[in-house]
Amino acid sequence: MSKPNDQNGRTDADKQNENSPQPRHQRTDIVHTGLDPFDHYGFINPPSYRGSTVLFPTVEALQARTQPYLYGRRGTPTVRALEAAIAKLEGAARSFVTSSGLAAINLTMFALLKQGDHILIIDNAYQPTRAFADGVLAKFGIEISYFDPLVGSGIAQLLKPNTKVIFTEAPGSQTFEMPDIGAISAVAQANNIWHVMDNTWASPLYFKPFNHGVDISIQAATKYIVGHSDAMLGAVSVSDQAVDELVKAVDVIGFNPGSEETYLGLRGIKTIDVRLARHWQSGVEMALWLEQRPEIERVLHPALPSHPGHHIWKRDFLGASGLFAVILKPCSKAAVAAMLDHLELFGMGYSWGGFESLVIPFDPRPYRTATTWPAQGQALRFHIGLEDVEDLKTDLEAGFRRLASTPANLIG
Ligand SMILES: *Cc1c(COP(=O)(O)O)cnc(C)c1O
């Protein structure tokens, strides 16, 4: 039998590192964490363990429940390997992988909240996060309010005696306002409130939530951890104080990931460092190029000096991903459709974080409640993939020509 990882999913290799005087660099950790080749006959990667039933050799072992693996839903060696790698990268005490990013969010809410509690959610949260809160948490008697992403330490004024959780996302989905995570954490800590952050945009590579006082960090691992648009996966990473709450929830909720997806997540995370470096570089180059285009009103990318939250990004973040948005100068919907319908390299579709470039039109106005989205023009969200940026510019240039020559543009 293979040697199990310990309770925290750490392998022997990790423990040796903890004892060595020189901490390893992140890049090295990504490559080696979670792997224990000689537990698998020397093969580098653990296999994709497919399993429901786990056998126990004796009645005593069955009743003691001290075997490292008890039942498929509660994790396999592949799951532990991926959790160890994510925890290492996030700087977490422990990580738990789930069947999707949304499952990771919902698991966390179920773990922390009970009837009569109040949760404060950032107004620019991923829309399905809001839908879960409004549609499900509310039904269980949990009070929900939304707050201005730029509230900073002013969040103290929004607390109620029953506030249990503050939920943030930085920068916010679609609109990219940059909250001050540290300022919000300080208020949460002073008031004994959990600060949960959706850290999907930067990935655990470019934002270290636990260095900024966050208690629980969520990843839609579907995005940059999987990195190839071929699997759905989520992760909840926690500080020491939150481990027990999450263990209790994981044991009874059953949002466990599939075996194939887990394997793809583990495979994806090994190359996240090189992929993200390209997404960052190409994303900034495309954003700067778009900023110069006459069709563009405004680019919403925190790594650009023109972004109102740029100073926060510079202070707190270690890099940027390939996701940002633009506001177009006023034009008709038909003109935007003409631009997007015939792009050759940019695909249109939800999700992002894979190797390919994507674009979608969006309108944040209908679902914001604490703040009003001020932009007049239509908005596009871009994901810049790993293609050559010159080819991407050529594709968009042709799109802008179609936008300009659409007759409806004249009256729109
Ligand atoms: C995609 C996404 C999610 C949800 O992840 P799924 O794996 O699609 O369920 C959550 N938060 C953010 C910011 C996302 O972009």
The ligand as an ORCA input file, in Angstrom:
! r2SCAN-3c Opt
* xyz 0 1
  C     -15.974     31.025    -12.648
  C     -16.003     31.679    -11.347
  C     -16.591     31.070    -10.240
  C     -17.312     29.773    -10.327
  O     -16.514     28.698    -10.732
  P     -17.147     27.418    -11.458
  O     -16.046     26.431    -11.402
  O     -17.529     27.865    -12.823
  O     -18.339     27.006    -10.654
  C     -16.518     31.726     -9.029
  N     -15.916     32.920     -8.904
  C     -15.353     33.538     -9.947
  C     -14.701     34.860     -9.745
  C     -15.379     32.948    -11.204
  O     -14.840     33.589    -12.236
*
